[in-house]
Amino acid sequence: LDFLHEFRREVFDGHDIFTVGEANGVSVAELPDWVGENGVFSMLFEFAHVLVPYEDGECWSKMVPWKLTKLKGALSASQAGVAKEGWYPIYFENHDRARSVNYFFPHGGDTRLAAKALATILMTLRGTPFIYEGEELGMTNVKWDTIDAYDDISSHGQYELALKEGFSPAEALSFVHFNSRDNARTPMQWNDTANAGFTTGTPWLPANENYHTINAAAEEADADSVLNYYKQIIRLRKTNPVLLNGVYEELLAENEQIYAFSRTEGNRRIVTAVNFSAEEAQLPAGFLRGVRLIGSYADAPKAALRPLEAVVYEEEVK
C-alpha cells in the first residue's frame, strides 16, 4: 500500500484523472486506505458480493448454499464503506466471473427477468455502474460437453482438483459450467450470423449457442428486451438527481426473497425492490408508494412481487 500511495503522489496527483483499482481481499473497514481523500484510487473494485457462494477461499467444488441476506449484507456494507468518503463502482460481471443471470440465480428461472432485476439494482445503487460486454443483453453461461472445450486455465485446474477430491467427471464439469471465466469470454453476440457477427475469422472461443435469439440486433427490435430495458433505466438514472446523489438505506434487511433499498435526497425518496426468488414475494402493506418509475413487468405489482420482479418507485417525503 505504501508503494501505491507513492504511485498516486508521483503519477496521479496534480492531474485531472479518474482511477479505478482492483484489490481482492480488501475489507470494508480498509476502504478509506484505498479510496477517498487519503486513499490511492478514485474507486476500488472489491469482491465481497461476488464471493457469496464461498466460505473459505474460492474452491469451486466447495460452494455453499447462500441466503439472499448474505448478498444484501455485502452490498450494503460496501455502500456504508463509502457513504461519507470515496465512491463505489457497482458491478455484477467482469472478465473473470460467470454470467450474472446464472451466478446470482443458480436455481434457474427466466434469464431475461433475471437480467432486468440485476440491471435495476445496478442502476439505482449509489456509485458508478459498470456494465460488462453482453451483460446488457442478458448473455448467459455456456455449457460445453468436455473440459477440453475450455481455454481458461483456472477451469482446468479446478476440474482436476475436483477429480482428486473424489468427484465424478460429470460433477467436476458441472463446477466448471457454473464458474468458468470462459462464460464471460465468449464472443459478443451482435446478430444471428456466423460467430454471432463478431468476426469473419475464427474466434478464440466459440459463440454461445443461444446467439440466434440473444443478440444485439434482435434485442434492438424487441421493445421488451433486456437491452431496451437497460436503455430505459440508464435514461432514468441520468435524469433523476436522487439516483445520482441520494443517500442509500437498506430496507427489509431480514427478508430472504426481496432486496429493497431507498435513495433519499431532500424531500424525494426512491425505493427499489427486487424479488430474487422464483415464487411470489409478499410486500408489507403500503411498502411501495408514490409513482412507479420503471419495472420489469408491464404492469405494477399489487400485494406481492412476482417471480424475479423488479420495481422502482418515487415518493415525496416530509
N, C-alpha and C positions, 0 to 999 in steps of 0.2 A: 504493500500500500504506500510506503514511503516513496518508492520509485514512481508510482503513478502520480502522486502529488507533485513530485519534481517534474514529471512529464507535463502536468497541467500548467505549472508555472512557466516552463520553458517553451511550450508549444501552443497551449490554448489561450492563456491569459493575454489580454490586450487585443484579441481578435473577436469579431462578431460571428461566432460559430456555435453550432449546436452539436452536442456529442451524446452518444448513446453507448453505454458499456454493457457487457455481459459477464456475469460472475456467478457461477453455480456455487451454492453453499453460503451465500450472504444472507444473514438473518434480517428480519425487520428491524431489530434493535441496532444493527450495524449500518442501516441505510444512511444515517447522517454522515458517516465517514465516506460515503460513496457519491451522494448527490446533495444538492443544496449549496448554501454559501461556503461551507467548509469541505464539501465533497470534491470528487475528482471529475465526475461527469454531470451533464445536464439531467440525464435519466439513466436508469440501470435495469436491464432485464434480470429478473430473479425468477426462481423456478418452483416456489412452494406449491402454487396452484396446479402445475402440470405434473407434479410428482405424487398426487393423491393416491394412486394405486400401490405405492411402495412405502414400506415401513423402515427398512434398513438397507440403503443402497438401491441401485436401480437394476436389480436382477429380475429379468423378465419372467422367470419361472416361479418367482416368489411374490407375485402380485397378490394383493389382498382386496377383498370387497371393501368398498369405501362408501361412506354416507355423504349425502349432499352437504351436511353441516361441515364436513372437513374441507370441501372445496370452498364453500361460502366463507368459512373462517379464514382460509388462506388469502382469499381476495380482499376481505375486509381488513385483515391485518396489514396487507400491503397498502391499502388506501390510507389507513391510520398512520403508517410509517412516513408518509409524505404529505400528511394533511396540513402541516404548518410550514414545512420547508421542503423544497425539492419538487419533483414531478414524476409521474408514474407512466411507464409505457404499458399499455393494455394489449395483451395478445393471447391467442389460444393456439396458434400454429407457427411453426418455423421449419427450416430445412432439416432439423434433427428430430422432429416429432411426427407421430402418426396423424392422420387427418382427424380433426376435432370432432366431426359428426360421429365417428366411430369410437374415438377415445373417451369422450365425455358422456357418451350414450351407449355403453357397452352391451346393453341388453336389446339393442335394435330399435325399431320404430322408423317413422318417416324421416329420412335424412334431409329432405327439403325443410321440414318443420324444425329439425334439429339445427340446421344451418341458420335459419332465421332466428331461432332462440338465442344462439351464441352471438349473432350479429347485433341483436337487441342489447345484450349485456355489453358487448364491445363498444358500442356507440353511445351508451348512456352512463358508463362509469366515468369517474374523474380521472383525467390523464389524456395521453395521446394514443389513439388506436393505431395498431399496426396490423395490416391485412396481408397475409401471405398469399402468394400466387395460387389461384384456384380456390381459395377459401371463399371468395365472393361468388363462386359458382356452386358451392356445396360439394366440391370434389371429395371422393371417398377413398378409403384404403383399397389396395389391390389384394388379391388372394391367389398367389401363384402356387402351382401344384408341387413344386420341388424347391429345396433350398438353393439348388444350383441356379435358379432363375434370379436370385437376389444378388445384387452387387455390393450392398452395404456390408463392410467388414464386421461391424458390431452384430449384424444379424447372423452371420456365420459363427461368430464367437459365442453368442447367446444360445444358438441352436446346439452347438457342441457341448456347451455347459449343461444344458437341459438333458441331453442324452446321458452324460456322465452321472447326472443326479438320478437317473433311472426312469426318466420319462420316455415314452414311445416316440418314434419319429413323427407320428401324426400330432402328438401333443406338443412336441418341440416346435413343429412347424406352425401350430396354432399360436404360440407365443410370438413367433416372427410375424405372422399375419397381423396381429394386434399392434405390435410395437415398432416394426421396422421403419427406419428412416427412409427407405425406398418408397414408402407410401406417399411421402411428400415430395419425392424427386422424379416422379413420372412426368412426361411432357405436359405442358399446359394444354388444356383442351379448348382449342379455338373454334373448331367446327367438326362436322362429321365426315370429313375427307380422310385420306390415309394419314396415319400418325397424328390424328386429331388436328391436322392443319399446322402442326408445329414445325415440321421440316419435310423437305422432299428427299432428304438423305436417310441415314439410319440413326435413330436416336440412341442415347446411351442406355436407356431403358424403354421397354415397350409402353405405349399409352395404355391407360386403364381401359378395360374392355367396355366400360359404360360411356365412353366418349360420344357414342352415337346419340345419346339422349342428354348427357350432361356436358354442354359445351357453350361457349360464349355466344355463338351465332343463334342457337336455339333459344337461349335464355333472353337475349335481346328482344326476341319476338314474342315472348311469353310474359304478359303483364303480371302474372302471379309467380314469376321465377325468383330464385334466391338473388340473382344479380339485380333485378329491378327492385327487390326489397332493400338491398344494400344501398342502391341509389337514393331511395326514398328516405331511409334513416340517416344516411350521411347528410342529405339536404336538411333534415330536421336538426341534426346536431350543429351544423354550421350556422343555422339561422336562429338558434334558441340560446340566449345568454345563460340560462340556468344550466344547460348541459355543458357549456364551456367553463363556467365559473362556480357552479353551485357546490355547496358542502355535501359530502356523502354521509349517509347514515344507513346501516343495515336494518331491515325490518323482518319480522317473523323469523328471528335468528334460529329458533329451535325446530322449525318446520323442515321435514326431510323430503318434501316434494317441491317446495317453492323457494326460489331465490328471489327475494324482494329487497329493494333499497330505494331510498329517496335522494334527491338532489335539491337543495334549497338555496335560494338567493333572494334576499329581500322578502317580499310577500308572495313569491311564486315558489311552488313546490312541484317537482316531477317525481312520480313513482313508477318504477319499473318492476314488473312481476313476471317471472318465468317459471313454468311448470316443467321440471326436469323428468317427470315420470310419464309412463305410458298409460296412466289412468287419470281420471278427473281428480283435481285437487281443490278441496273446498277453501274458500276465502272467508276471512272474518267479515261479519256484516258491515257494510259501508266502507270496506277497505279501499276500493277504487272509486274515487270521487273526481268530479270536475269533467274535463274534456279528454276524450280518448284521442291521443295524437297519432298513434300507429299501433298495429297489431298484426300478428302472423296469421290470424284467421280473418275472413272477410267481415265478420260482424263482431260486436262487442261481447265479452263474456257476461254471464249472469252471476249466479252464486258460486260458480266454480270455474277454474281454468281447465280447459280441455287438454287432452294429451299434448305435451310439448308446446303448449300455447305461450306466447309472449305478448305482453301489452305494455304500453306506456301511457300514463295519464298525467295531466297537468291541472293543478287547482290553485286557487288563491288561499293564502293562509293569513291569519290575523296575528 
